[in-house]
Amino acid sequence: MSDVFSPDIDNIKEKGLFRELRPVSPAPAGRVLIAGKEYVNFSSNDYLGLASHPQVKKAAALAAEKYGAGGTSSRLLGGTFEVHALLESALASLKRQEAALVYPSGFQANIGIISSVVSDGDCVIMDSFNHASLWDGAKLSGARIFIYAHRDLNSLEKVLARAKDYRRKLIVTDSLFSMDGDIAPLRGIAELAASHGALTMIDEAHSTGVFGVSGSGLAEELGVEKKIDIVMGTLSKALGAQGGFVCGSKKLIEYLVNKSRSFIYSTALSPVTAAAALKAVELIGTEPARRKKLLENAASLRKTFAARGFDISGSESQIIPVVMGSVEKTAALSEKLFMAGMLAPAIRPPTVPEEKCRIRISLTSEHSLEDINKMAAVIA
Ligand SMILES: *Cc1c(COP(=O)(O)O)cnc(C)c1O
């Protein structure tokens, strides 16, 4: 058989954009082991260190004993265990919504939500920096896709005027943007949605467990919990487990259970990860010191970077990019950090545009100020 893939792979390599998987094993205090050597891990989304929290691990182990390893069938056919129901009820309370539904991953949640909520004859209105899974959901839906300039309410208002004749209009945005660490103007978006008869959906993948007085997310922090129709999040970042979820009205959840193909035609989330996530949601409530430490770490690093005049792309969170420009410069800095014992991968096209290549620093509550200052010194 002729090798049909080599030309494309060679092309990726020529551009310096070839990516490879690098096995790591987790180590305490925000570190990983790679080939036996320890690195401070600035690439983890385990923002609160809950993936290796003793109580989370214990909940997972007990669930494996009780339920076995897998979901065994789809949720509608016998894969709904007690732990799924408990988790959904805990998530609905965390987000102060009527009901919740979990999916096997956040990516699956996004494609399954958007593609069932809108279809041909409707439109979906997207922030230009939205996450890949939101774009794929929008494309899959068959709805007309409109794009507004990143975090720009004037641009959104213009798009809404152009979209006025569509049957159903869905505005979709990350609440905390995954590559820039900046925050969507949720209050303004909710107001425009209300005045133009549009539905709103936010992706709280990076803000759940991190922002808000109770750790609910940015909708709580910005006081718009009652104004967002569809609140999506993931169990795989600050909650330290795996899986995605959506919260909203009881009717929304009933609708998704009946219409959302990536929910219906996929095996239930493993009861082991569901139990881990359930414990993690509980810890969000009982261990607020974790998010406080995380936000202190983040504020400290942003201040250091700002003082040095770095382009951190408007970051207001624990995700702090250092925008370098070229692929080569970014790769060289990532390599330099690696040599100094720190893992901070280069983010390159197609994830970001060529001229916006960056090191994406992702902080956790497990990092010490010493770790953070050392990293900042290498970058400087
Ligand atoms: C990670 C991420 C997802 C996907 O969640 P997974 O559970 O990892 O599949 C969705 N949206 C955003 C903004 C993300 O960063």
The ligand as an SDF file (V2000), in Angstrom:
LIG
                    3D

 15 15  0  0  0  0  0  0  0  0999 V2000
  -10.7760   21.4880   27.4450 C   0  0  0  0  0  0  0  0  0  0  0  0
  -11.8990   22.2480   26.8890 C   0  0  0  0  0  0  0  0  0  0  0  0
  -13.0470   21.6030   26.4330 C   0  0  0  0  0  0  0  0  0  0  0  0
  -13.1380   20.1100   26.3100 C   0  0  0  0  0  0  0  0  0  0  0  0
  -13.2450   19.4780   27.5340 O   0  0  0  0  0  0  0  0  0  0  0  0
  -12.7020   17.9920   27.7200 P   0  0  0  0  0  0  0  0  0  0  0  0
  -13.4150   17.5000   28.9080 O   0  0  0  0  0  0  0  0  0  0  0  0
  -11.2310   18.0940   27.8920 O   0  0  0  0  0  0  0  0  0  0  0  0
  -13.0580   17.2230   26.4760 O   0  0  0  0  0  0  0  0  0  0  0  0
  -14.1100   22.3850   26.0370 C   0  0  0  0  0  0  0  0  0  0  0  0
  -14.0400   23.7340   26.0580 N   0  0  0  0  0  0  0  0  0  0  0  0
  -12.9390   24.3760   26.4640 C   0  0  0  0  0  0  0  0  0  0  0  0
  -12.9240   25.8710   26.4730 C   0  0  0  0  0  0  0  0  0  0  0  0
  -11.8330   23.6660   26.8780 C   0  0  0  0  0  0  0  0  0  0  0  0
  -10.7230   24.3080   27.2510 O   0  0  0  0  0  0  0  0  0  0  0  0
  1  2  1  0
  2  3  1  0
  2 14  2  0
  3  4  1  0
  3 10  2  0
  4  5  1  0
  5  6  1  0
  6  7  2  0
  6  8  1  0
  6  9  1  0
 10 11  1  0
 11 12  2  0
 12 13  1  0
 12 14  1  0
 14 15  1  0
M  END
$$$$
